[in-house]
């Protein structure tokens, strides 16, 4: 019997996360990425401060259940428009992905945009890639504590401002700013500012590529929209291998400098082929282009290309010829049809809604002058930003008339319930259920009108 105890082995179920410090890179794609950051953030931070007709131009007012979009007022009943908009965005993303891969992820995704902002802050405070790596390895000193403290303070400020702006889309931002200045924030506003700020700080400051690699569902199902003619960031294996020094004529064009890995925000090596972690930012393209220029080699060792183009040695014209194919044509047709339908529906939308509810407590009664009376409640919604005076009319039954004041005033973007009594002469309608119609017309704009049918009951 062997008295020696078996040696225990420790098996790690999860690999430790390597620290990724992307190197700063210059080039056309980096410039485009910075431009997208400026554009998206100018829109996000600027839109809540834009006013139109004395009101915030973009405001999703959940308290009053009204959504203001550049003079257009939508109510919960208009949810179909939001559903159509989401479908349009989905098909737009499908189309772009089928044509050019994950360019949305690389240039306009909020995770990418805020990671770029936080990386810019990190570089300004802690230095370039080498300096940040050295700082990580150094023991805690006053200098390291100061730099890390300044970085996290700046991150926190951007994150809180982002959370404040996000809540400003749901609570009028000027009133929200006054509440913050006077320390009078409500509990829900305070919660969502802190929650969204914390999410921005955590995702862009700490998790970064982990969100793209493990949390984002788009990274998982994107392959369903890819085919061999989809533009992707590609390494030309036939031209680049074998790797080695440029002075050796037996080697390929890749000098194995690893700059393409150092600039990658997700830390992958594009030379290993297409990987789901690649967000299509083309930072490696800029880095490789700069190296090829320095060593006197043609550009394009790493470039946007397609699998078919790499295999067949296609030129740019041949690649463009395959942009229109059944997959992209199908996505494009659906995108155009839904977009056209939504645009037409919004253009023809009447900014007046009418709902007629008959008083079920009274089936119809005979009043003092022998006429028959039914009572209704008209729920009026003026979805226009301007106030209007409306006239209520009823027809469909001979001698039908409104026994109350037939004029009603409604402020812009407001609703009101109006009780209405309708009377008809005895014998003008048959016993039981009869059909009549209410028409509401704006006195200052006859084109603004709406008609709704209702039931008039004549008792036996």
C-alpha positions in Angstrom: 0.0 0.0 0.0 1.3 3.4 -1.0 1.3 5.6 2.0 1.9 8.7 -0.1 -1.3 10.8 -0.3 -2.6 11.8 -3.7 -1.6 15.3 -4.8 -4.6 17.7 -4.8 -5.1 19.7 -7.9 -6.9 23.0 -8.0 -9.1 23.5 -11.0 -10.2 27.1 -11.8 -13.6 27.2 -13.3 -13.2 30.8 -14.5 -10.1 32.4 -16.0 -8.8 35.5 -14.4 -9.6 38.7 -16.3 -6.5 40.2 -17.8 -6.2 44.0 -17.5 -6.6 45.6 -20.9 -5.0 49.0 -21.5 -5.8 50.0 -25.1 -3.1 52.0 -26.8 -4.1 55.3 -28.3 -4.1 55.2 -32.1 -4.4 57.9 -34.8 -6.0 57.4 -38.2 -9.2 57.9 -40.2 -11.2 55.3 -38.3 -10.1 56.7 -35.0 -11.2 60.2 -36.2 -14.5 58.8 -37.3 -15.0 57.2 -33.9 -14.2 60.5 -32.1 -16.7 62.3 -34.4 -19.4 59.8 -33.5 -18.7 60.4 -29.8 -19.1 64.1 -30.2 -22.2 63.7 -32.3 -24.0 61.2 -30.1 -23.2 63.1 -26.9 -24.1 66.5 -28.3 -27.5 65.0 -29.1 -27.9 63.2 -25.8 -26.8 66.0 -23.5 -28.3 68.8 -25.7 -31.8 67.6 -26.6 -33.3 68.0 -23.1 -32.3 71.7 -23.1 -34.0 72.4 -26.4 -37.3 74.2 -26.1 -40.2 74.4 -28.6 -43.3 76.4 -28.2 -42.5 77.2 -24.6 -42.1 73.6 -23.6 -39.2 71.0 -23.6 -38.9 69.7 -27.1 -38.2 66.1 -26.1 -39.9 65.0 -22.9 -41.4 61.7 -21.9 -43.7 62.9 -19.2 -44.7 59.7 -17.4 -46.7 61.7 -14.7 -49.1 63.1 -17.2 -48.7 60.2 -19.6 -47.7 62.5 -22.5 -44.7 62.2 -24.7 -43.5 65.5 -26.4 -41.4 65.0 -29.5 -40.6 68.3 -31.4 -44.1 69.6 -31.2 -45.7 66.1 -31.6 -47.6 65.0 -28.6 -48.1 61.3 -28.2 -50.4 59.6 -25.6 -50.5 56.0 -24.3 -53.0 55.3 -27.0 -50.3 56.1 -29.6 -48.1 53.2 -28.4 -48.3 51.7 -31.9 -46.0 54.5 -33.1 -43.4 53.5 -30.6 -43.7 49.9 -31.5 -43.2 50.8 -35.2 -40.2 52.9 -34.4 -38.6 50.0 -32.4 -39.2 47.7 -35.4 -37.6 50.2 -37.7 -34.6 50.5 -35.5 -34.3 46.7 -35.3 -34.4 46.2 -39.1 -32.1 49.1 -39.6 -29.6 47.4 -37.3 -30.1 44.1 -39.1 -29.5 45.8 -42.5 -26.3 47.6 -41.3 -25.0 44.4 -39.7 -25.6 42.3 -42.8 -23.7 44.9 -44.9 -20.9 46.1 -42.6 -20.8 43.9 -39.5 -20.7 45.4 -36.1 -20.1 49.0 -37.0 -22.9 50.1 -34.6 -20.9 48.5 -31.8 -17.6 50.1 -32.9 -18.8 53.6 -33.4 -22.2 54.5 -31.9 -23.1 52.0 -29.2 -23.4 53.8 -25.8 -21.0 51.2 -24.2 -18.4 52.0 -26.8 -19.0 55.8 -26.6 -18.7 56.0 -22.9 -15.8 53.7 -22.8 -14.0 56.1 -25.2 -14.9 59.0 -23.0 -13.6 57.3 -19.9 -10.4 56.1 -21.7 -9.8 59.7 -22.8 -10.0 60.8 -19.1 -7.7 58.0 -18.1 -5.1 58.9 -20.6 -5.2 62.6 -19.7 -4.6 61.8 -16.0 -2.6 58.6 -15.9 -0.7 58.8 -19.2 -0.3 56.6 -22.2 -0.5 52.8 -22.2 3.0 52.2 -20.9 2.5 54.7 -18.1 -0.8 53.1 -17.0 0.7 49.6 -17.0 3.6 50.9 -14.8 1.2 52.6 -12.5 -0.8 49.4 -12.0 2.4 47.6 -10.9 3.6 50.3 -8.6 2.8 50.1 -4.9 0.3 52.6 -3.5 2.0 56.0 -3.1 0.7 59.5 -2.8 1.2 60.0 -6.5 -0.7 56.8 -7.4 -3.4 57.7 -5.0 -3.7 61.2 -6.4 -3.9 60.0 -10.0 -6.4 57.3 -9.3 -8.5 59.6 -7.1 -8.6 62.3 -9.8 -9.5 59.8 -12.5 -12.4 58.3 -10.5 -13.6 61.7 -9.5 -13.7 62.7 -13.1 -15.5 59.4 -14.0 -18.0 60.0 -11.3 -18.7 63.6 -12.4 -19.4 62.4 -16.0 -21.5 59.5 -14.8 -23.6 61.7 -12.5 -24.1 64.3 -15.3 -25.2 61.4 -17.6 -27.7 60.2 -15.0 -29.0 63.7 -14.5 -29.4 64.1 -18.3 -31.2 60.8 -18.6 -33.7 61.7 -15.9 -34.1 65.0 -17.6 -35.9 63.2 -20.5 -38.6 62.2 -18.1 -38.7 65.2 -15.7 -38.4 68.7 -17.1 -34.7 69.2 -17.0 -34.8 72.9 -15.9 -37.1 72.0 -13.0 -34.8 69.0 -12.2 -31.8 71.3 -12.2 -33.5 73.6 -9.8 -34.4 70.7 -7.5 -30.8 69.5 -7.5 -29.5 73.0 -6.7 -31.9 73.4 -3.9 -31.4 69.8 -2.6 -35.1 69.2 -3.2 -34.9 66.1 -5.4 -37.8 63.6 -5.1 -36.9 60.1 -4.1 -37.5 58.6 -7.6 -35.5 61.3 -9.4 -32.6 60.8 -6.9 -32.8 57.0 -7.3 -32.6 57.1 -11.1 -29.9 59.7 -11.3 -27.7 57.6 -9.0 -28.7 54.3 -10.6 -28.0 55.4 -14.1 -24.9 57.2 -13.0 -23.6 54.1 -11.2 -24.4 52.0 -14.3 -22.4 54.3 -16.5 -19.5 54.5 -14.0 -19.4 50.7 -13.7 -19.9 49.7 -17.3 -17.6 52.3 -18.9 -15.0 52.6 -16.1 -14.6 49.1 -14.7 -16.4 46.4 -16.9 -15.7 47.8 -20.3 -15.0 45.0 -22.7 -16.7 42.5 -20.4 -20.0 44.1 -21.3 -19.4 43.5 -25.0 -18.0 40.0 -24.5 -20.4 38.5 -21.9 -23.4 40.8 -21.3 -24.4 42.2 -24.7 -26.9 39.8 -26.4 -26.1 41.4 -29.8 -22.6 39.8 -29.7 -24.3 36.4 -29.5 -26.8 36.6 -32.3 -24.9 38.8 -34.7 -23.6 35.7 -36.5 -27.2 35.0 -37.7 -27.0 38.2 -39.8 -23.5 37.6 -41.1 -22.7 35.9 -44.4 -19.5 35.5 -46.5 -20.2 38.9 -48.2 -20.5 40.9 -44.9 -17.8 43.5 -44.5 -15.7 42.6 -41.4 -12.3 43.7 -40.0 -10.0 41.1 -41.6 -6.4 40.1 -41.5 -5.0 39.0 -44.9 -3.4 35.7 -44.0 -2.0 35.0 -47.4 -0.2 38.2 -47.5 0.9 38.5 -43.9 2.2 35.0 -43.1 4.8 33.9 -42.1 5.3 36.7 -39.7 8.7 38.1 -39.0 11.2 40.9 -39.6 10.6 43.1 -42.7 14.2 42.7 -43.8 13.8 39.0 -44.3 12.3 38.4 -47.8 11.0 35.0 -46.8 8.6 36.5 -44.3 5.2 38.0 -45.1 4.2 41.6 -44.6 3.3 41.2 -40.9 6.3 42.1 -38.8 4.6 40.8 -35.7 4.8 44.1 -33.9 1.5 43.3 -32.0 0.3 46.9 -32.3 -3.0 45.5 -33.6 -3.5 43.7 -30.3 -2.3 46.6 -28.1 -4.9 49.1 -29.6 -7.9 46.6 -29.4 -10.4 47.6 -26.8 -11.5 44.0 -26.3 -7.9 42.6 -26.2 -8.2 40.2 -29.1 -5.7 39.3 -31.8 -7.5 39.9 -35.2 -4.8 37.8 -36.9 -6.5 34.7 -35.4 -9.5 35.3 -37.6 -13.1 36.7 -37.0 -14.1 36.5 -33.3 -17.4 37.4 -31.7 -15.5 39.7 -29.3 -14.5 42.0 -32.3 -16.7 45.1 -32.2 -15.6 46.3 -35.6 -14.0 49.6 -34.4 -11.1 49.3 -36.9 -8.5 50.5 -34.4 -6.3 47.7 -35.6 -6.7 48.9 -39.1 -5.4 52.3 -38.2 -2.5 50.8 -36.3 -1.5 48.4 -39.0 -1.8 51.1 -41.7 0.7 53.2 -39.8 3.1 50.3 -39.5 2.8 49.4 -43.2 3.6 53.0 -44.1 6.7 53.0 -41.9 8.1 49.8 -43.3 7.2 50.6 -46.9 4.6 47.9 -47.4 1.2 48.4 -49.1 -1.7 49.3 -46.9 -4.5 46.9 -46.3 -2.9 44.0 -44.4 -5.7 44.5 -41.9 -8.7 46.1 -43.6 -12.5 46.0 -44.0 -13.1 43.1 -46.3 -15.3 40.0 -46.7 -14.6 36.4 -46.5 -15.4 35.8 -50.2 -13.1 38.8 -51.1 -10.2 37.4 -49.1 -10.6 34.0 -50.6 -11.0 35.2 -54.1 -8.7 38.2 -54.1 -11.5 40.5 -55.1 -11.1 44.3 -55.6 -13.3 47.0 -54.1 -15.6 47.1 -57.1 -16.3 43.3 -56.8 -17.0 43.8 -53.1 -19.5 46.6 -53.7 -21.2 44.5 -56.4 -22.2 42.0 -53.6 -23.7 44.6 -51.3 -27.1 44.0 -52.9 -28.0 40.4 -52.3 -31.2 38.6 -51.1 -30.5 39.1 -47.4 -29.8 42.9 -47.6 -32.6 43.5 -50.2 -35.1 41.7 -47.9 -34.0 43.8 -44.8 -34.0 47.0 -46.9 -37.6 46.4 -48.3 -39.0 45.7 -44.8 -37.2 48.7 -43.4 -38.5 51.0 -46.2 -42.1 49.7 -45.9 -42.4 50.1 -42.2 -40.6 53.5 -42.3 -43.0 54.7 -45.1 -46.0 53.4 -43.2 -45.0 55.2 -40.0 -44.2 58.4 -41.8 -47.6 58.3 -43.6 -49.4 57.5 -40.4 -47.8 60.4 -38.5 -48.4 62.8 -41.5 -52.1 61.9 -41.6 -52.6 61.7 -37.9 -55.3 64.0 -36.6 -54.2 65.8 -33.4 -57.7 65.3 -31.9 -59.1 62.2 -30.2 -62.6 61.5 -29.2 -64.0 58.6 -27.2 -67.8 58.5 -26.6 -69.1 56.6 -23.5 -72.8 56.4 -23.0 -74.2 56.6 -19.4 -75.0 53.0 -18.7 -77.0 53.9 -15.6 -79.7 55.4 -17.8 -80.9 53.4 -20.8 -82.8 56.4 -22.1 -85.6 58.4 -20.6 -88.5 60.6 -21.6 -88.1 64.2 -20.4 -90.7 66.9 -19.6 -91.3 68.0 -23.2 -92.0 64.4 -24.4 -88.6 64.1 -26.1 -86.2 61.1 -25.5 -82.9 61.8 -23.8 -79.6 59.9 -23.6 -76.6 61.0 -21.6 -73.0 60.6 -22.8 -69.5 61.4 -21.7 -67.2 62.7 -24.4 -63.5 62.1 -23.6 -61.7 64.7 -25.7 -57.9 64.9 -26.2 -56.3 67.8 -27.9 -52.9 66.4 -28.9 -51.9 69.7 -30.6 -49.5 72.0 -28.7 -52.0 74.9 -29.3 -55.3 75.6 -27.5 -58.5 75.2 -29.6 -62.2 75.9 -29.2 -64.3 73.0 -30.4 -67.9 72.7 -31.4 -69.8 69.5 -30.8 -72.4 68.4 -33.2 -74.6 65.3 -33.5 -76.4 63.7 -36.4 -77.6 60.4 -37.7 -81.1 60.7 -36.2 -83.7 63.2 -37.3 -84.2 66.1 -34.9 -81.3 65.0 -32.7 -79.7 67.9 -30.9 -77.5 68.6 -27.9 -79.3 70.0 -24.9 -76.1 71.5 -23.3 -73.5 74.0 -24.4 -72.0 72.6 -27.6 -68.7 74.6 -27.3 -65.7 73.4 -25.3 -62.2 74.9 -25.0 -59.1 72.7 -24.6 -55.6 73.8 -23.8 -52.7 72.4 -25.8 -51.8 68.8 -25.0 -54.7 68.4 -22.6 -57.7 66.1 -22.1 -61.1 66.7 -20.7 -64.3 64.7 -20.1 -67.4 66.6 -21.3 -70.9 65.4 -20.2 -73.4 65.7 -23.1 -77.2 65.2 -23.2 -78.7 64.3 -26.6 -82.5 64.6 -27.2 -84.6 63.5 -30.1 -88.3 64.0 -30.8 -90.7 61.3 -29.8 -91.1 58.9 -32.8 -88.0 60.2 -34.6 -86.2 56.9 -33.8 -87.4 53.4 -33.4 -87.6 51.5 -30.1 -84.3 50.0 -29.0 -80.9 50.8 -30.3 -80.2 53.5 -32.8 -77.0 54.8 -34.3 -75.9 58.4 -34.2 -72.5 60.1 -34.6 -70.8 62.9 -32.7 -68.6 65.3 -34.6 -66.1 67.6 -32.9 -64.7 70.4 -35.0 -62.1 73.1 -34.2 -63.7 76.5 -34.8 -60.4 78.1 -35.8 -59.5 75.2 -38.1 -62.4 73.3 -39.7 -59.9 70.7 -41.1 -59.3 69.6 -37.5 -62.3 67.4 -36.8 -63.1 63.9 -35.7 -66.3 61.8 -35.8 -67.2 58.9 -33.5 -70.3 56.7 -33.6 -72.5 56.0 -30.6 -75.7 54.2 -29.7 -78.9 56.0 -28.8 -81.5 54.0 -26.8 -85.2 54.6 -27.1 -87.1 52.9 -24.2 -90.2 50.8 -24.8 
